[in-house]
């Protein structure tokens, strides 16, 4: 079998020239702020939520916004899921700020590195065992184009890492998607899987609960006794 030796260093040969692209927010990219004064921007939080998506019922051991650890037999509404997710995210952010080596960074540098840390529990490296880039020195030397190149080339969780690279050096946070829209996407997924019998008994109960809690309506073909239980439970 062929042995593909993927390069796991960034140098002048594979460095991506981000000068060819348009910087969407030069202030957010270039203005340095004390680390202690920074918090995750609303735009970063929106990236994390829309890439994660909301699921009101348990599927593959995941419920709510993926990564939430507090499962419930009733299912999780979008608001409850967000409350759990943001608490966990802010906890990670506090740990990140204690460890990050720079005392000043721009908002986009902060957001990108926090995003990586929140997903992987490290900002020292990115990638997989097959192709892992060590990026701590690049961060310490403020070689952000090198960091962005490593994020883009790492191959692990490609969508998230490429999004971080673009926001890091270009201030590009992608298309904002309101939580109301994210919730509606989750509800439509719920309806589809419920109506096409893709759920087990637990998932069906969770879906019925969440759909009624979110819309004050019943899913189609529910039995009357179950409707009465939900109406009483959520009255």
C-alpha positions in Angstrom: 0.0 0.0 0.0 1.3 3.5 -0.7 2.6 5.5 2.2 1.4 9.1 2.1 3.7 11.2 4.2 1.6 14.3 4.9 3.8 17.3 5.9 3.0 18.5 9.4 5.0 21.7 9.5 4.2 25.1 8.1 6.9 26.8 6.0 7.3 29.1 3.1 6.3 26.4 0.6 2.9 25.6 2.0 2.1 28.9 3.8 -1.2 30.3 2.6 -1.0 33.9 1.4 -4.0 35.4 3.2 -3.1 38.8 1.7 -4.9 37.6 -1.4 -8.2 37.6 0.5 -10.4 40.5 1.7 -10.2 41.3 5.4 -13.8 41.9 6.5 -13.1 43.6 9.8 -9.6 45.0 10.1 -10.3 46.5 13.6 -11.3 43.1 15.0 -8.3 41.5 13.3 -5.6 44.0 14.3 -6.6 45.9 17.4 -4.9 44.4 20.5 -6.8 44.2 23.7 -5.8 43.0 27.2 -6.6 39.3 27.5 -8.4 40.0 30.8 -10.8 42.3 29.1 -11.8 39.9 26.3 -14.8 37.6 26.1 -16.0 35.3 23.3 -17.9 37.5 20.8 -21.5 36.9 20.0 -20.4 36.0 16.5 -18.1 33.2 17.7 -20.9 31.8 19.9 -23.2 31.9 16.9 -20.6 29.9 14.9 -20.4 27.3 17.6 -24.1 27.0 17.9 -24.9 26.8 14.2 -22.1 24.3 13.5 -23.3 22.2 16.4 -27.0 22.4 15.8 -29.7 21.7 18.3 -31.3 18.3 18.9 -34.1 18.0 21.4 -33.9 14.2 21.8 -31.1 11.8 22.5 -29.3 10.5 19.4 -26.0 8.7 19.4 -25.6 9.7 23.1 -26.0 13.4 22.2 -28.8 15.7 23.2 -29.4 19.5 23.0 -26.4 21.3 21.6 -23.8 18.6 21.0 -21.4 18.3 23.9 -24.0 19.0 26.6 -23.4 16.5 29.4 -26.7 16.8 31.3 -29.1 14.4 29.7 -32.8 14.3 30.6 -35.4 11.6 29.9 -37.9 14.3 28.9 -35.8 15.8 26.1 -34.3 19.3 26.1 -35.9 22.4 24.7 -33.7 24.8 22.8 -33.6 27.3 25.7 -32.6 24.6 28.2 -30.0 23.2 25.8 -28.5 26.7 25.3 -28.3 27.3 29.1 -26.4 24.1 29.6 -24.1 24.7 26.6 -23.2 28.3 27.5 -22.4 27.3 31.0 -20.0 24.6 29.8 -18.5 27.0 27.1 -17.9 29.7 29.7 -16.3 27.3 32.0 -13.9 26.3 29.1 -13.3 30.0 28.4 -12.2 30.6 32.0 -9.7 27.7 31.8 -8.5 29.0 28.4 -7.7 32.5 29.7 -5.7 31.0 32.6 -3.4 29.1 30.2 -3.1 31.3 27.1 0.5 32.6 26.8 -0.2 36.1 25.4 -1.3 39.1 27.5 -2.8 41.0 24.5 -4.6 39.7 21.4 -7.2 40.9 19.0 -10.8 39.8 19.2 -10.5 37.5 16.2 -7.3 36.0 17.6 -9.0 35.4 20.9 -12.1 33.9 19.3 -10.2 31.6 17.0 -7.9 30.2 19.7 -10.8 29.9 22.2 -12.8 28.0 19.6 -10.0 25.5 19.0 -9.5 25.1 22.7 -13.2 24.6 23.4 -13.3 21.8 20.8 -10.0 20.1 21.6 -8.9 21.2 25.1 -5.6 22.6 23.7 -4.3 25.4 21.6 -0.8 24.0 21.5 -1.5 21.8 18.5 -4.1 21.0 15.9 -4.7 17.9 13.7 -4.7 14.1 14.2 -2.1 11.5 14.8 -1.6 11.3 11.0 -1.1 15.0 10.6 -0.5 17.1 13.7 0.7 20.7 13.6 2.5 22.1 16.7 1.3 25.8 16.8 2.3 27.1 20.3 5.5 28.8 19.0 3.5 30.4 16.2 1.1 31.8 18.7 3.9 33.1 21.0 5.6 34.7 18.0 2.2 36.1 16.7 2.6 34.4 13.4 -1.1 34.2 12.8 -0.9 33.4 9.1 1.1 30.3 10.1 -1.5 29.4 12.7 -4.3 29.9 10.1 -2.4 27.7 7.6 -2.1 24.9 10.2 -5.8 25.1 11.0 -6.7 24.9 7.3 -4.3 22.1 6.5 -4.8 19.9 9.6 -7.8 18.0 8.2 -9.4 17.3 11.6 -12.9 18.6 11.9 -12.3 20.5 8.7 -15.4 22.7 8.8 -14.6 24.1 12.3 -10.9 24.5 11.7 -11.3 26.3 8.4 -13.9 28.6 10.0 -11.4 29.4 12.7 -8.7 30.2 10.2 -11.0 32.6 8.3 -12.1 34.5 11.4 -8.6 34.6 12.8 -6.9 36.5 9.9 -9.9 37.8 7.9 -12.5 38.6 10.5 -14.9 36.4 8.5 -17.4 34.8 10.9 -19.6 33.5 8.1 -23.4 34.0 7.8 -25.1 34.7 11.2 -27.9 32.4 12.0 -30.3 33.4 14.7 -31.1 30.9 17.4 -34.8 31.0 16.3 -33.7 29.7 12.9 -31.4 27.1 14.5 -34.4 26.0 16.7 -36.7 25.7 13.6 -34.1 23.6 11.8 -34.0 21.3 14.8 -37.8 21.1 15.0 -38.0 20.2 11.3 -35.4 17.4 11.8 -37.5 16.2 14.7 -40.7 16.1 12.7 -39.0 14.3 9.8 -37.5 11.5 11.9 -40.6 11.1 14.0 -42.9 10.9 11.0 -40.7 8.4 9.2 -40.3 6.1 12.2 -36.6 6.7 12.6 -36.9 6.9 16.4 -37.0 4.3 19.2 -39.5 4.6 22.0 -37.4 6.9 24.2 -36.6 9.2 21.3 -40.3 9.3 20.4 -41.3 10.3 24.0 -38.6 13.0 24.0 -39.6 14.3 20.6 -43.3 14.5 21.7 -42.3 16.4 24.8 -40.0 18.9 23.1 -42.3 19.5 20.2 -45.2 20.3 22.5 -43.0 22.4 24.8 -41.7 24.5 21.8 -44.9 24.8 19.7 -47.8 24.1 22.0 -48.9 21.6 19.4 -48.9 17.8 19.2 -47.0 15.7 16.7 -49.2 13.9 14.2 -50.7 10.5 15.1 -50.1 10.8 18.8 -52.5 8.7 20.9 -55.0 10.7 23.1 -53.7 9.4 26.4 -50.2 10.7 25.6 -51.6 14.1 24.6 -53.4 14.3 27.9 -50.2 13.4 29.8 -48.2 16.1 28.0 -50.9 18.8 28.3 -51.0 18.2 32.1 -47.2 17.9 32.4 -46.6 21.2 30.6 -49.6 23.2 31.7 
